[in-house]
Amino acid sequence: MTAPVRFPRFFVTSPAPCPYLPGRSERKVFTELKGPHADSLNDALSRIGFRRSQTVAYRPSCLDCNACVSVRVVASEFTPSGTQKRMLKRNGDLIATVCRPWSTGEQFQLLQKYLGARHPEGGMTSMDEVDFADMVEHTPVTSYVVEYREPSADGVTPGRLVGACLTDRQCDGLSMIYSFYDPEHDSRAGLGTYIILDHIHKAQEMGLPYVYLGYWVEGSPRMQYKVRYRPMERLGRSGWERFSPEEQDKLIAAVVKNPDGHGKAGAGGRKDGVPSIAN
């Protein structure tokens, strides 16, 4: 006799101010990830638009808005643009190390510098080292932190940490949960782009077809950087569908025209990937 299938229990948050579009409210549906099947549940939920935050999988469930759209890069078909090739060359000396999901003081200091420059009014600026440790270490699925360091003078000791990304390894791709980097580095503009490009390369090496970038929100300037990677798919009512080349051309042209996507966010001001579930 087979054991009964246990379906996850889902919950809905109370409405709260939207962090992406001023004047709107957001609501989420979420469930807990736990037990021996947490990886497979997370895989299944990610394919229908859920994201992970610590031991919770969530997705938007707003009453009057559907602007948040899950997007993923088709890594198996990705070819970098000319600008992206130059970004890869500029930062090609960085040493990427896949580390277990264990927080460090060095990572936390880099996160604080990143938040102070890019999300100064966001809720995450109040995080202390314990909060950061919870963010990184409380994971029931296959996760790791990818550290990006400059070469050291002696080639032996670890070099300067300039970027990091908390990443989930899924059955069909890599899910970039949260990335941060030195936004004021004099000679390494575009570190955020490089981290995404490196994850696409890692997915290709691992034979994984996708890199999940979270939610793209049309109309939110700080979310437009995600459309630069092609081919890209978005989750719609009929499943995953590819942006047409013409549509993506227009979206990329708009980003190039207004490249500063780091303006003030709406109320809450947090970055995609680390939600406040307890609303």
C-alpha positions as CSV (number, residue, x, y, z in Angstrom):
1,M,0.0,0.0,0.0
2,T,1.5,3.3,-1.0
3,A,1.8,6.3,1.3
4,P,-0.7,9.1,0.7
5,V,0.5,12.1,-1.3
6,R,0.9,15.2,0.9
7,F,0.1,18.4,-1.0
8,P,1.6,21.6,0.4
9,R,-0.6,24.0,2.2
10,F,-0.7,27.5,0.7
11,F,-1.3,30.8,2.5
12,V,-2.0,34.3,1.4
13,T,-0.5,37.5,2.9
14,S,-2.4,40.6,3.7
15,P,-2.1,43.4,1.1
16,A,0.9,45.7,1.5
17,P,2.3,48.6,-0.5
18,C,3.9,47.5,-3.8
19,P,7.7,47.9,-3.8
20,Y,7.8,48.2,-7.6
21,L,4.9,50.3,-8.8
22,P,3.9,53.3,-6.7
23,G,0.3,53.6,-5.6
24,R,-0.4,49.8,-5.9
25,S,-0.6,47.1,-3.4
26,E,0.8,43.6,-3.4
27,R,-0.3,40.2,-2.0
28,K,1.5,36.9,-2.1
29,V,0.6,33.3,-1.9
30,F,3.3,31.1,-0.2
31,T,4.0,27.7,1.2
32,E,6.7,26.1,3.3
33,L,9.6,24.1,1.9
34,K,10.7,21.4,4.2
35,G,11.4,17.7,4.4
36,P,13.1,15.2,2.1
37,H,11.2,16.4,-1.0
38,A,11.9,20.1,-0.6
39,D,14.1,20.2,-3.7
40,S,11.5,18.5,-6.0
41,L,8.8,20.8,-4.6
42,N,10.9,23.9,-5.2
43,D,11.6,22.7,-8.7
44,A,8.0,22.2,-9.5
45,L,6.9,25.5,-8.0
46,S,9.6,27.5,-9.8
47,R,8.2,26.3,-13.1
48,I,4.9,27.9,-12.3
49,G,6.4,31.2,-11.1
50,F,7.3,30.7,-7.5
51,R,10.5,32.1,-5.9
52,R,12.3,31.0,-2.8
53,S,13.1,33.0,0.3
54,Q,14.7,31.0,3.1
55,T,12.3,28.1,3.8
56,V,9.4,29.7,1.9
57,A,8.3,29.5,-1.8
58,Y,6.1,32.5,-2.8
59,R,4.6,34.2,-5.8
60,P,2.6,37.4,-6.4
61,S,-1.2,37.0,-6.0
62,C,-2.4,40.6,-6.3
63,L,-6.1,41.3,-6.6
64,D,-5.9,44.1,-9.2
65,C,-2.5,43.7,-10.9
66,N,-0.4,41.1,-12.8
67,A,2.6,43.2,-13.6
68,C,5.1,40.8,-12.0
69,V,6.1,38.3,-14.6
70,S,8.5,35.4,-14.0
71,V,11.4,35.4,-16.5
72,R,14.2,33.0,-17.4
73,V,17.1,33.1,-19.8
74,V,17.4,30.2,-22.2
75,A,21.0,29.5,-21.3
76,S,21.4,26.7,-23.8
77,E,20.8,29.2,-26.7
78,F,22.4,32.3,-25.2
79,T,25.0,34.2,-27.2
80,P,26.4,37.4,-25.6
81,S,25.9,40.7,-27.3
82,G,28.9,42.9,-28.1
83,T,28.5,44.9,-24.9
84,Q,28.2,41.7,-22.9
85,K,31.3,40.3,-24.5
86,R,33.2,43.4,-23.5
87,M,31.8,43.0,-19.9
88,L,33.1,39.4,-19.9
89,K,36.5,40.4,-21.1
90,R,36.8,43.3,-18.6
91,N,36.0,41.0,-15.6
92,G,37.5,37.8,-17.0
93,D,40.2,37.8,-14.3
94,L,37.7,37.4,-11.5
95,I,37.8,34.2,-9.6
96,A,34.4,32.6,-9.1
97,T,34.2,30.1,-6.2
98,V,31.1,28.0,-5.4
99,C,30.8,28.0,-1.6
100,R,28.5,26.2,0.7
101,P,25.6,28.4,1.9
102,W,27.3,29.8,5.0
103,S,27.4,33.5,5.6
104,T,30.6,35.5,6.4
105,G,31.3,38.9,7.8
106,E,33.0,39.8,4.5
107,Q,29.9,39.0,2.5
108,F,27.8,41.0,5.0
109,Q,30.0,44.1,4.7
110,L,29.8,43.9,0.9
111,L,26.0,43.6,1.1
112,Q,25.8,46.7,3.3
113,K,27.9,48.6,0.8
114,Y,25.7,47.5,-2.0
115,L,22.4,48.3,-0.3
116,G,23.7,51.7,0.9
117,A,24.4,52.7,-2.7
118,R,21.6,50.9,-4.7
119,H,18.7,50.5,-2.2
120,P,19.3,53.1,0.6
121,E,15.6,53.3,1.5
122,G,14.9,49.6,1.3
123,G,13.8,47.4,4.2
124,M,17.0,45.3,3.9
125,T,19.2,48.1,5.0
126,S,18.1,47.3,8.6
127,M,19.4,43.8,8.4
128,D,22.1,42.8,10.9
129,E,24.5,39.8,10.5
130,V,22.0,37.4,12.1
131,D,19.4,38.4,9.5
132,F,21.9,37.9,6.7
133,A,22.9,34.5,8.1
134,D,19.2,33.5,8.1
135,M,18.9,34.7,4.5
136,V,21.9,32.6,3.3
137,E,21.8,29.6,5.6
138,H,18.2,28.8,6.2
139,T,17.7,26.7,3.0
140,P,16.0,23.3,2.7
141,V,17.1,22.9,-0.9
142,T,20.4,22.6,-2.9
143,S,21.9,26.1,-2.6
144,Y,25.3,27.7,-2.6
145,V,26.9,31.1,-2.6
146,V,29.1,32.0,-5.6
147,E,31.8,34.4,-4.6
148,Y,33.6,36.7,-7.1
149,R,37.1,37.8,-6.0
150,E,39.9,39.7,-7.6
151,P,43.2,37.9,-8.0
152,S,45.5,38.3,-5.0
153,A,49.1,39.5,-5.2
154,D,50.5,36.2,-4.2
155,G,48.0,34.0,-6.0
156,V,47.4,32.0,-2.8
157,T,45.5,34.0,-0.3
158,P,41.9,35.0,-1.2
159,G,41.6,38.2,-3.1
160,R,39.2,41.1,-2.6
161,L,35.5,40.1,-2.6
162,V,33.7,42.2,-5.2
163,G,30.5,40.2,-5.7
164,A,28.4,37.3,-4.5
165,C,25.2,35.5,-5.4
166,L,23.0,33.2,-3.4
167,T,21.9,30.6,-6.0
168,D,19.6,27.5,-6.0
169,R,20.6,24.5,-8.2
170,Q,17.3,23.2,-9.7
171,C,16.7,20.3,-12.0
172,D,16.3,22.5,-15.1
173,G,18.5,25.5,-14.2
174,L,20.0,27.9,-11.8
175,S,17.8,30.3,-9.8
176,M,19.6,33.5,-8.8
177,I,18.0,34.2,-5.5
178,Y,19.9,37.3,-4.5
179,S,23.1,38.9,-5.9
180,F,25.1,41.9,-4.6
181,Y,28.4,43.5,-5.5
182,D,30.6,46.5,-5.1
183,P,28.7,49.3,-6.9
184,E,31.5,51.8,-6.4
185,H,34.5,49.9,-7.8
186,D,36.5,52.2,-9.9
187,S,37.5,49.8,-12.7
188,R,34.7,47.2,-12.6
189,A,31.5,48.8,-13.9
190,G,28.8,46.3,-14.7
191,L,29.6,43.7,-12.0
192,G,25.9,42.9,-11.7
193,T,25.8,42.1,-15.4
194,Y,28.9,40.0,-15.2
195,I,27.4,37.9,-12.3
196,I,24.4,37.1,-14.5
197,L,26.6,36.3,-17.5
198,D,28.7,34.0,-15.4
199,H,25.6,32.1,-14.1
200,I,24.5,31.6,-17.7
201,H,27.9,30.2,-18.5
202,K,27.8,27.9,-15.5
203,A,24.4,26.6,-16.5
204,Q,25.7,25.9,-20.0
205,E,28.6,24.0,-18.5
206,M,26.3,22.0,-16.3
207,G,23.9,21.2,-19.2
208,L,21.1,23.1,-17.6
209,P,18.7,24.9,-20.0
210,Y,17.7,27.9,-17.9
211,V,18.8,30.7,-15.6
212,Y,15.9,32.0,-13.5
213,L,16.0,35.8,-12.9
214,G,12.9,36.2,-10.8
215,Y,10.3,38.8,-11.7
216,W,10.3,41.3,-14.4
217,V,8.0,44.2,-13.8
218,E,7.2,46.3,-16.9
219,G,7.0,49.9,-15.7
220,S,9.5,49.5,-12.9
221,P,12.8,51.1,-14.0
222,R,15.0,49.0,-11.7
223,M,13.6,45.7,-13.1
224,Q,14.4,46.5,-16.8
225,Y,18.0,45.2,-16.7
226,K,16.6,41.7,-16.9
227,V,15.5,42.1,-20.6
228,R,19.1,42.4,-21.8
229,Y,19.6,38.7,-22.0
230,R,18.3,36.8,-24.9
231,P,16.6,34.6,-25.7
232,M,14.3,35.1,-22.8
233,E,11.1,33.4,-21.7
234,R,8.3,34.7,-19.6
235,L,5.5,32.8,-17.8
236,G,2.1,33.6,-19.1
237,R,-1.4,32.1,-18.8
238,S,-0.5,29.4,-21.4
239,G,2.9,28.6,-19.8
240,W,6.4,29.7,-20.7
241,E,6.6,31.7,-23.9
242,R,9.5,33.4,-25.6
243,F,9.8,37.2,-26.1
244,S,9.7,37.9,-29.8
245,P,12.9,39.5,-31.1
246,E,11.0,42.6,-32.0
247,E,9.6,43.1,-28.6
248,Q,12.9,42.4,-26.8
249,D,14.6,44.8,-29.2
250,K,12.2,47.6,-28.1
251,L,12.6,46.8,-24.4
252,I,16.4,46.7,-24.7
253,A,16.4,50.0,-26.6
254,A,14.4,51.6,-23.8
255,V,16.9,50.3,-21.2
256,V,19.8,51.7,-23.3
257,K,18.0,55.1,-23.5
258,N,17.4,55.2,-19.7
259,P,20.2,53.0,-18.3
260,D,19.9,54.2,-14.6
261,G,17.5,51.6,-13.1
262,H,18.6,52.2,-9.6
263,G,16.3,55.0,-8.6
264,K,14.1,55.0,-5.6
265,A,11.7,52.1,-5.3
266,G,8.2,52.3,-4.1
267,A,7.2,51.8,-0.5
268,G,9.2,49.0,1.0
269,G,12.0,49.5,-1.5
270,R,13.3,45.9,-1.4
271,K,15.0,44.1,-4.2
272,D,13.3,41.1,-6.0
273,G,14.2,37.8,-4.3
274,V,13.8,38.6,-0.5
275,P,10.2,39.3,0.3
276,S,8.5,40.1,3.5
277,I,6.1,37.2,3.9
278,A,4.8,38.2,7.3
279,N,2.6,41.0,6.1
